[in-house]
Amino acid sequence: MSNFIAHAATVPTVAGRPWYINLRWTAIVLFLPFAGLWQSMILLSQHIMFSRDNLHQALSRGALLMVCRDNDWEPPSDREDRVFVQLPKGFHETSDKHAMQSWAKFKIMHVCHEKIDVSAYNVHGDMLVPRGYSFAKVHKFPLTDILVSTLANTGSMKLARHRSWAKMAVSGAQLMFAFYTLYRARGDQISHYGYAAYGLSVFPYAFMTLINLIAVGVVGDYPCLYVVRSSILREAGLRVGSRFDGAIGVLKDEDKTNAGESEGALGAPASQDFDTKTMLDPDLDTASVESKTFTVSLPELESGSHDEPPLTEAWLRLETLSCGGQPAKRLLVVRAGEWERRFLFASPGQDLTGRDVYEFGIGGITNEDVHYSLGRSEESIIRNYCGGILFYLSFVMAYLMPYMVIYALTGFRREHSTVAQRAWTMGWLCSSQLAFYPLNASILTHTGGLGITLGSFRSNPRFWFTMAILMVAPIGGYVTVSQMYLSSDFTSTTLCL
């Protein structure tokens, strides 16, 4: 029994989760040891893939957060915000009058990310997002590209992480005791119980203790999550109700310019000298109206995706227009290069059926036009190859190695064991193996996509239903092993199942 409990104490924690959340996961692996194998192997393989510096090591551990734009995001009304946008078709050709009689809305271009409730995590610093923004975890490959493209001097950053020497000491002691238990099983246990010998039940726990020892020693634990500084965070920091004390990183444009030069990157005073009322007059001759333009040279960047239109640097703001006794109208002002257009602004969810609509695409995670290599660089390919070998090796270790060890020690001979003893001990092993792939692939890892986090899956009744089914055999296995252990080592008293 000490082998089982000691193993549970060595399990790597989920980054940023409070102790009571990690305790629930520890309770699961106490009964299903291979359920934690996927997590530990993912930690090791992703450490190999991403561990170029402290920041990327935290990324591989899932300990980084980004500020993202929500679907209800809108520009400010007291200034202009610089935003890289996908301009809709016909933006430059449309007249001022037609623009004023058309509607505009935003399309948030989401990178593969998942919004999270930070109240369920320990977050470094003091963080509060304003309306229109949220915290999100981003898939590791696009996040790597964002960090490289936008942050300066990431190699010099130092982030706190915890390598638990206590866990490593417990892992080492438990590992030695587990091998001693397996050694003892070679005698009377195997000759009496065959492949149902209770000493063999410690092998999955001993194996997982070894994996956890390596994971804790190499990767470490992150007791809190770190919010990465980004252009979206900087934009959100200018809004009322925001607080970002403790964000990590320095943006490249802030690193290269002084405070006076970088001020324009944050926002510009709104221009108010354009006569919007005339643009609402349908009888007005557009030829008699001179369009207000700005002769500012702003570069159009090459898009990171060949499937999407390029992003253009633009300046956005909202204006409120009152027309006599009519309800006030909100206008979206878009200034891109020498063009400035005003559109009626549509609130999220507003029905625009039958109306002319211009849709502006804006980034959800970053304001820059990032080229996403998605792990296709030469260095990334090599790292991914090594990590992939380690990752798929875990399949072999989880599904084949236990039976190879049992066969080597017992030849799968039944000896004097009962059907119930063999059924419960083998069922225990099989349940743990079943928990390895289906459970972890769905709720613990971010491989091909973000998947579903353990926190969100826990609230799903299917999770508890699956756990209830998988826990039956381990509970019966515990009782059976305890029965065999007591009857062999201490007393001949038989416990009833």
Buried (B, 14 or more C-beta within 10 A) or exposed (E): EEBBEBBBBBBBBBBBBEEEBBEEBBBBBBBBBBBBBBBBBBBBBBBBBBBBBBBBBBBBBBBBBBBBBBEEBBBBEEBBBBBBBBBBEEBEEBBBBBBBBBBBBBBBBBBBBBEBEBEEBBBBBEBEBBEBBBBBBBBBBBBBBBBBBBBEEBEEBEBEBEEBEEBBEBBBBBBEBBBEBBEBBEEEBBEBBBBBBBBBBBBBBBBBBBBBBBBBBBBBBBBBBBBBBBBBBBBBBBBEEBEBEEBBBBBBBBEEBEEEEBEEBBBBEBBEEBEBEBBBEEEBEEEEBEBBEEEEEBEBBEBBEEEEEBBBBBBBBBBEBEEEEEEEBBBBBBBBBEBBBBBBBBEEEEEEEEEBBBBBBBBBBBBBBBBBBBBEBEEBEEBBEEBEEBBEEBBEBBEEEBBEBBEEBBEEEBBEBEEEBBBBBBBBBBBBBBBBBEBBBBBBBBBEEBBBBBBBBBEEEEBEEBBEEBBBBBEBBBBBBEBBBBBBEEEEEEEEE
